[in-house]
Amino acid sequence: MRQLSQRAQAVRPSATLQASQRAKDLQAGGVDVINLGVGQPDFPTPAPIKAATIEAIEQNQVDGYTATPGVLPLRQAVADRLADTQDVHVTANQVVVTTGAKLALYALFQVLIDPGDEVLLPAPYWVSYAEQVKLAGGVPVEVAPTASLKVTPDQLERAVTAKTVAIVLNSPQNPSGVVYTPAELQAIGDWAVQHDLWIVADEIYGELVYDQPTPIPSMLTLGAAIQDHTIVINGVSKTYAMTGWRIGWAVGPADLMATMTRALSHMTGNTAAVSQAAALAALTGDQAPVARMKASFKERLDAVYPLLAALPGFDLPQKPAGAFYLFPDVQAAMAAKHCATTADLVDRILNEAHVAVVAGEAFGLPHHLRISYATDKATLLTAMARLKTFMENE
């Protein structure tokens, strides 16, 4: 085989997609596998969004190229949504629409990072952050969290170097559902400003929070200095059950967004016009479906959390406050099942209990499992029963 680039060879495949595919392969072979490894809502896209998109198609509004950063009405709708929910005022030229939030992150790292630059990744972190930093020629630097799965400025201070250019902060957090308090965000933001670092704030789960005010404060609300250093990443995938439509966006300083637009003009040209029409309908339409989906997620969390926390070998003392994941420490379960790695335990759970979950190594924290509750309550209860049986069997 001819030579491949070192950066491409250094990239690991997505562990979440791998876990989901393994579950699908077993299901195709007739095995009754419950897939709790997937990170997407199990609801259909709300009907009004689909109806508005069909109308846009029938009126020939989505047949051509659009501006690279997205159509103006959609970028304005993103800005208006920030004003309505966060009292943050940005202009449409501070918004860049991308083919999913994942591409927003990828393109952003391409314009922020030079070879050898370091990016701080507080663990646990989403699987793609580290690999995207590598693809930009950067060096991902993991920062171990406290017992609460959060990081503090003191921990970040021990990790920062002269090569550090950015920190990625995800709240609510994938994979744990942990939500940083406004005071914690303020402290980290002030620390990043002090070091003149970019703050990449992944707020894709920002409206999926439970038992506290929603939406939670964005990094953009924490003062002018922090806002000048912050790029918010968001999209319609989680809030509106629109993962397949592939619409995300970045919001940040206008000059940075202009640079990001130039890069995107050579990557995708523009995001699919039909998906932009759907996203516009989502942001400007009735928000009642969002409230209903959120209520269902909360009901599932309330049902499954105590069952998971009671499983032998599963340590989950703190109930998650957002997203739709649980992230228990399973060191005791590994010992009980004589598993050397979390991946070994994941394999046994899949093959013996027929439940698919994701090993914590992919998120920078070994000895944990990510379990999604983005499936119906009855299926979740069946999965918990299977896990209980698995752990109780010798």
Backbone torsions as a table, in degrees:
resi	resn	phi	psi	omega
1	MET	NA	142.0	177.6
2	ARG	-69.9	161.6	-174.8
3	GLN	-63.3	133.9	172.8
4	LEU	-106.9	157.4	-177.3
5	SER	-65.3	146.1	179.7
6	GLN	-64.1	-37.2	-178.1
7	ARG	-66.8	-35.7	178.2
8	ALA	-69.4	-38.8	-179.3
9	GLN	-70.1	-23.1	-179.1
10	ALA	-80.8	-12.2	-175.9
11	VAL	-81.5	131.0	176.7
12	ARG	-88.4	147.8	176.3
13	PRO	-67.0	159.2	179.6
14	SER	-67.5	119.8	-178.5
15	ALA	-67.2	-34.0	-179.1
16	THR	-68.6	-41.8	178.4
17	LEU	-68.4	-35.8	177.1
18	GLN	-63.5	-44.1	-179.9
19	ALA	-62.4	-41.9	179.5
20	SER	-65.1	-39.9	-179.6
21	GLN	-66.8	-39.3	178.3
22	ARG	-62.2	-39.6	177.4
23	ALA	-63.6	-42.6	-179.9
24	LYS	-64.7	-38.1	179.2
25	ASP	-63.0	-43.2	177.9
26	LEU	-65.9	-40.5	177.9
27	GLN	-61.1	-40.1	179.0
28	ALA	-64.0	-25.9	177.6
29	GLY	-88.0	6.3	176.1
30	GLY	94.9	6.2	179.4
31	VAL	-85.6	135.1	-179.0
32	ASP	-82.7	81.6	-178.1
33	VAL	-96.3	134.0	172.4
34	ILE	-97.1	118.6	-174.3
35	ASN	-93.6	102.9	175.4
36	LEU	-107.6	23.5	178.8
37	GLY	-101.2	-8.7	-173.9
38	VAL	-82.5	143.2	-177.9
39	GLY	-110.5	51.5	177.9
40	GLN	-142.5	148.2	177.6
41	PRO	-59.5	147.7	179.4
42	ASP	-95.0	12.0	179.1
43	PHE	-91.9	153.0	171.0
44	PRO	-74.0	155.3	172.5
45	THR	-57.2	132.3	-177.8
46	PRO	-51.2	140.0	-174.7
47	ALA	-57.0	-40.6	179.9
48	PRO	-60.9	-32.4	178.1
49	ILE	-67.3	-44.6	179.6
50	LYS	-65.1	-39.1	179.8
51	ALA	-63.9	-42.9	179.3
52	ALA	-64.4	-35.5	179.3
53	THR	-68.9	-42.0	177.1
54	ILE	-60.6	-41.4	178.5
55	GLU	-62.1	-41.7	178.2
56	ALA	-62.5	-38.3	177.7
57	ILE	-65.0	-48.2	-176.5
58	GLU	-65.5	-26.2	178.9
59	GLN	-92.9	12.2	175.5
60	ASN	58.0	38.8	-177.6
61	GLN	-94.9	-4.6	-171.6
62	VAL	-130.5	30.9	-172.8
63	ASP	-94.1	-12.9	-173.1
64	GLY	-123.3	179.7	173.5
65	TYR	-61.9	152.9	172.0
66	THR	-120.5	174.9	173.8
67	ALA	-58.2	143.5	-177.4
68	THR	-54.0	-44.2	-178.4
69	PRO	-79.8	3.7	-179.7
70	GLY	110.5	158.4	178.9
71	VAL	-66.5	146.5	-176.5
72	LEU	-58.5	-43.1	179.6
73	PRO	-58.4	-36.3	179.6
74	LEU	-71.7	-43.7	178.7
75	ARG	-62.8	-36.8	177.2
76	GLN	-68.6	-36.0	178.3
77	ALA	-64.3	-37.3	175.8
78	VAL	-63.0	-45.9	179.0
79	ALA	-62.1	-42.2	-179.9
80	ASP	-65.5	-37.1	179.5
81	ARG	-64.4	-39.8	176.1
82	LEU	-63.7	-39.6	178.9
83	ALA	-65.9	-41.1	-176.8
84	ASP	-71.7	-40.1	-172.9
85	THR	-96.7	-25.1	-173.6
86	GLN	-122.9	-6.6	-174.1
87	ASP	56.7	36.2	176.1
88	VAL	-108.0	131.7	-174.7
89	HIS	-115.1	110.4	175.8
90	VAL	-124.8	163.9	177.9
91	THR	-98.8	165.1	-178.8
92	ALA	-62.7	-28.8	179.7
93	ASN	-77.9	2.5	171.2
94	GLN	-98.4	7.4	-177.7
95	VAL	-119.5	131.2	173.6
96	VAL	-124.4	122.3	-179.8
97	VAL	-91.4	136.9	-175.1
98	THR	-132.6	170.1	178.6
99	THR	-79.7	77.5	-176.1
100	GLY	88.0	154.5	177.7
101	ALA	-64.3	-26.5	178.4
102	LYS	-61.4	-40.8	178.1
103	LEU	-71.3	-32.7	175.1
104	ALA	-58.0	-44.9	178.4
105	LEU	-65.6	-45.0	-178.2
106	TYR	-60.5	-50.1	-178.7
107	ALA	-64.2	-37.7	179.3
108	LEU	-62.9	-45.9	178.9
109	PHE	-62.4	-33.6	178.5
110	GLN	-63.0	-32.4	-177.7
111	VAL	-95.5	-14.5	179.7
112	LEU	-93.1	-27.2	-165.5
113	ILE	-110.9	132.9	166.5
114	ASP	-102.8	159.4	179.7
115	PRO	-52.6	129.8	179.1
116	GLY	91.9	-12.8	177.5
117	ASP	-65.7	146.8	-178.4
118	GLU	-106.9	144.2	177.5
119	VAL	-126.5	125.8	-179.7
120	LEU	-80.0	129.2	179.2
121	LEU	-121.4	96.1	174.8
122	PRO	-60.6	127.7	178.5
123	ALA	-87.6	148.1	-3.7
124	PRO	-75.7	151.0	-177.5
125	TYR	-133.6	158.6	179.5
126	TRP	-64.1	144.8	-168.7
127	VAL	-59.1	-30.7	-172.6
128	SER	-84.2	-16.9	-177.3
129	TYR	-55.9	-54.2	-174.7
130	ALA	-62.3	-41.9	-177.1
131	GLU	-69.1	-36.0	178.2
132	GLN	-69.4	-36.2	175.0
133	VAL	-61.5	-44.0	178.2
134	LYS	-61.0	-42.4	-178.8
135	LEU	-64.1	-23.9	176.4
136	ALA	-87.7	1.3	-179.3
137	GLY	88.4	6.9	-178.1
138	GLY	-92.1	178.3	-178.9
139	VAL	-120.2	113.3	175.9
140	PRO	-74.5	132.1	-179.5
141	VAL	-117.6	109.7	-179.5
142	GLU	-73.9	139.3	175.8
143	VAL	-118.8	114.7	-177.9
144	ALA	-66.0	140.5	-177.2
145	PRO	-90.1	175.3	169.5
146	THR	-76.1	-179.5	178.5
147	ALA	-62.9	-21.9	179.2
148	SER	-84.3	5.2	-178.9
149	LEU	64.8	30.4	174.7
150	LYS	-124.0	160.9	174.9
151	VAL	-111.3	158.0	179.1
152	THR	-119.0	162.5	175.5
153	PRO	-55.4	-35.0	179.1
154	ASP	-62.1	-42.2	178.1
155	GLN	-66.1	-40.9	178.2
156	LEU	-64.6	-36.9	-179.3
157	GLU	-61.4	-34.8	180.0
158	ARG	-73.5	-16.9	-177.1
159	ALA	-101.8	-20.6	-175.1
160	VAL	-72.2	144.4	175.7
161	THR	-136.3	179.5	177.9
162	ALA	-65.7	-17.4	-179.6
163	LYS	-91.1	-7.2	-176.7
164	THR	-71.5	131.3	179.7
165	VAL	-119.1	-18.6	-174.0
166	ALA	-158.3	161.8	170.3
167	ILE	-130.2	139.5	176.6
168	VAL	-104.8	123.9	-179.1
169	LEU	-124.3	125.7	-176.2
170	ASN	-119.4	115.0	178.4
171	SER	-150.5	125.7	-7.5
172	PRO	-57.2	151.0	-166.4
173	GLN	-94.8	133.1	165.1
174	ASN	-102.1	111.2	36.9
175	PRO	-114.1	3.6	-166.2
176	SER	-101.5	-18.0	-173.0
177	GLY	77.8	4.3	179.1
178	VAL	-67.3	141.5	178.7
179	VAL	-121.5	124.9	175.7
180	TYR	-73.5	142.0	176.2
181	THR	-76.0	160.1	176.3
182	PRO	-55.7	-39.2	180.0
183	ALA	-65.1	-39.3	178.5
184	GLU	-66.4	-41.5	176.9
185	LEU	-63.5	-41.5	179.7
186	GLN	-60.6	-45.0	-178.7
187	ALA	-62.8	-43.4	178.9
188	ILE	-67.7	-40.9	178.5
189	GLY	-62.0	-45.0	178.0
190	ASP	-61.1	-40.8	178.8
191	TRP	-62.7	-43.7	-179.1
192	ALA	-64.6	-39.6	177.8
193	VAL	-63.3	-42.3	178.9
194	GLN	-56.3	-36.5	-179.1
195	HIS	-95.3	4.9	179.6
196	ASP	54.8	48.0	179.6
197	LEU	-103.6	150.3	169.0
198	TRP	-72.8	142.1	174.7
199	ILE	-110.9	111.8	175.7
200	VAL	-94.3	104.6	-174.1
201	ALA	-101.1	102.5	178.4
202	ASP	-84.6	105.3	-174.8
203	GLU	-115.1	32.4	-175.2
204	ILE	-63.3	-25.9	179.3
205	TYR	-101.9	16.4	-170.1
206	GLY	-58.2	-27.0	-179.8
207	GLU	-98.6	-2.5	177.9
208	LEU	-101.8	73.8	176.9
209	VAL	-129.3	153.6	-169.4
210	TYR	-130.4	145.1	175.0
211	ASP	62.9	27.5	174.2
212	GLN	-161.4	167.4	-176.7
213	PRO	-59.1	142.6	176.9
214	THR	-131.7	151.4	-10.4
215	PRO	-70.4	153.3	179.2
216	ILE	-69.4	158.3	-177.5
217	PRO	-60.0	133.9	173.5
218	SER	-78.0	157.1	173.0
219	MET	-58.4	-25.8	-178.4
220	LEU	-70.1	-11.0	-178.3
221	THR	-90.9	-1.7	-167.0
222	LEU	-98.2	28.3	174.9
223	GLY	108.0	158.0	-173.6
224	ALA	-62.2	-40.1	-177.0
225	ALA	-64.0	-45.2	178.1
226	ILE	-66.0	-41.3	179.7
227	GLN	-59.5	-38.9	-179.8
228	ASP	-66.8	-20.5	-179.4
229	HIS	-101.8	0.8	-168.6
230	THR	-110.6	138.9	166.8
231	ILE	-119.9	119.5	178.2
232	VAL	-92.0	133.4	175.3
233	ILE	-109.0	131.2	-179.2
234	ASN	-154.7	-175.7	179.8
235	GLY	174.5	-174.4	-175.6
236	VAL	-98.8	-5.7	-169.4
237	SER	-58.8	-51.1	-173.0
238	LYS	-84.8	-46.7	-175.6
239	THR	-64.5	-39.5	-173.2
240	TYR	-110.2	10.7	-179.2
241	ALA	55.6	52.8	-175.3
242	MET	-128.0	39.1	-177.7
243	THR	-58.3	-38.1	-176.6
244	GLY	-74.0	-15.4	-178.8
245	TRP	-78.9	-21.1	175.4
246	ARG	57.5	65.0	174.6
247	ILE	-130.2	119.7	171.5
248	GLY	-133.0	-178.7	177.1
249	TRP	-160.2	161.7	172.3
250	ALA	-120.2	142.4	175.8
251	VAL	-126.1	124.3	-177.9
252	GLY	-166.1	-170.8	178.6
253	PRO	-55.1	140.5	-172.6
254	ALA	-59.6	-39.1	-178.4
255	ASP	-67.7	-37.7	176.5
256	LEU	-66.5	-41.4	179.6
257	MET	-65.4	-32.9	176.7
258	ALA	-65.8	-40.5	177.3
259	THR	-65.9	-41.5	178.5
260	MET	-63.2	-38.2	178.2
261	THR	-62.4	-41.6	178.7
262	ARG	-61.3	-42.8	178.7
263	ALA	-63.5	-44.1	-178.8
264	LEU	-65.0	-28.2	-180.0
265	SER	-62.2	-20.7	178.2
266	HIS	-104.3	-0.7	178.1
267	MET	-99.4	-61.2	-175.6
268	THR	-120.9	-11.7	-174.1
269	GLY	75.9	-65.1	171.8
270	ASN	-161.4	159.2	174.9
271	THR	-71.4	150.6	-177.3
272	ALA	-52.8	127.8	-176.3
273	ALA	-61.1	-37.3	-178.1
274	VAL	-66.0	-37.6	177.9
275	SER	-69.9	-33.1	175.7
276	GLN	-64.5	-38.2	176.7
277	ALA	-62.5	-39.6	178.6
278	ALA	-65.7	-42.8	-179.7
279	ALA	-64.9	-38.6	177.3
280	LEU	-61.8	-42.5	177.3
281	ALA	-63.0	-38.2	180.0
282	ALA	-63.9	-46.7	-174.4
283	LEU	-73.4	-30.6	-175.0
284	THR	-101.3	-6.5	-176.3
285	GLY	-93.0	-168.9	179.6
286	ASP	-62.3	128.9	-178.4
287	GLN	-93.2	4.8	-179.4
288	ALA	-59.6	-39.3	177.8
289	PRO	-60.1	-33.0	177.4
290	VAL	-63.2	-44.6	179.7
291	ALA	-62.5	-38.7	-179.9
292	ARG	-67.9	-42.6	178.6
293	MET	-64.1	-42.5	178.9
294	LYS	-61.0	-42.2	179.0
295	ALA	-62.2	-36.9	178.5
296	SER	-67.9	-42.6	176.6
297	PHE	-59.0	-42.8	-179.7
298	LYS	-63.7	-41.5	178.5
299	GLU	-60.5	-41.4	179.2
300	ARG	-65.8	-44.5	179.3
301	LEU	-59.0	-46.0	-179.3
302	ASP	-61.4	-31.9	-178.8
303	ALA	-79.9	-41.2	-170.1
304	VAL	-90.1	-28.3	-176.5
305	TYR	-57.4	-50.8	-178.6
306	PRO	-64.4	-31.0	178.8
307	LEU	-69.2	-42.5	179.4
308	LEU	-68.2	-42.4	-179.5
309	ALA	-62.9	-25.3	-178.9
310	ALA	-88.5	-6.2	-178.9
311	LEU	-65.9	136.7	175.6
312	PRO	-58.1	129.4	177.0
313	GLY	85.7	-3.3	-179.8
314	PHE	-106.9	120.9	-177.9
315	ASP	-109.8	111.8	-179.6
316	LEU	-143.8	73.0	-173.2
317	PRO	-71.4	-23.5	-175.0
318	GLN	-111.4	126.5	178.2
319	LYS	-72.5	128.6	178.7
320	PRO	-60.9	152.2	-176.6
321	ALA	-111.4	-5.5	-177.2
322	GLY	-158.7	-178.6	-177.0
323	ALA	58.7	-149.7	175.9
324	PHE	-145.4	50.6	-179.0
325	TYR	-133.2	154.2	169.2
326	LEU	-122.1	144.7	-172.0
327	PHE	-138.1	67.0	-175.7
328	PRO	-71.9	151.3	169.7
329	ASP	-81.1	126.3	-174.3
330	VAL	-120.8	28.1	178.9
331	GLN	-60.1	-40.5	179.9
332	ALA	-67.5	-36.9	177.4
333	ALA	-65.8	-39.7	177.7
334	MET	-61.0	-43.7	179.3
335	ALA	-64.1	-43.4	-178.7
336	ALA	-63.6	-33.3	-178.1
337	LYS	-99.4	7.4	176.9
338	HIS	56.6	45.1	179.2
339	CYS	-103.0	126.1	-178.4
340	ALA	-74.7	-30.4	-178.9
341	THR	-132.2	162.8	176.1
342	THR	-65.0	-34.6	178.1
343	ALA	-60.1	-37.1	176.6
344	ASP	-62.4	-42.8	179.2
345	LEU	-64.7	-41.3	178.2
346	VAL	-59.4	-42.4	179.0
347	ASP	-62.5	-42.6	-179.3
348	ARG	-67.7	-40.0	178.0
349	ILE	-61.5	-40.8	-180.0
350	LEU	-67.2	-46.1	-173.4
351	ASN	-78.7	-29.3	-176.2
352	GLU	-102.9	-40.1	179.8
353	ALA	-96.4	-13.7	-178.8
354	HIS	58.9	44.6	173.9
355	VAL	-126.4	127.9	-179.7
356	ALA	-96.7	124.4	175.8
357	VAL	-134.1	178.0	-175.9
358	VAL	-120.3	135.0	-179.4
359	ALA	-71.6	144.3	-176.8
360	GLY	-68.4	-19.1	177.8
361	GLU	-54.0	-35.3	-177.8
362	ALA	-65.5	-20.2	-177.4
363	PHE	-108.2	12.9	177.9
364	GLY	83.9	5.5	179.2
365	LEU	-134.0	91.0	173.8
366	PRO	-59.5	163.9	178.5
367	HIS	73.1	15.9	173.2
368	HIS	-125.4	161.8	172.0
369	LEU	-125.7	141.0	169.5
370	ARG	-98.3	125.8	-179.8
371	ILE	-122.9	121.4	179.9
372	SER	-90.3	136.9	172.6
373	TYR	-107.9	29.9	176.3
374	ALA	-87.8	54.3	173.2
375	THR	-148.7	171.1	-171.4
376	ASP	-67.2	156.4	-173.0
377	LYS	-61.5	-41.4	-178.6
378	ALA	-62.2	-42.1	178.7
379	THR	-65.3	-39.9	178.3
380	LEU	-61.7	-43.0	179.9
381	LEU	-64.5	-38.2	176.1
382	THR	-63.4	-42.2	179.3
383	ALA	-62.7	-41.5	179.0
384	MET	-63.6	-38.3	178.1
385	ALA	-64.6	-40.5	178.1
386	ARG	-64.3	-42.4	179.2
387	LEU	-64.4	-38.5	178.5
388	LYS	-62.7	-46.1	178.4
389	THR	-61.7	-43.0	179.2
390	PHE	-58.6	-46.6	-177.6
391	MET	-72.3	-27.6	-177.7
392	GLU	-84.8	-19.1	178.5
393	ASN	-77.9	141.6	177.6
394	GLU	-76.8	NA	NA
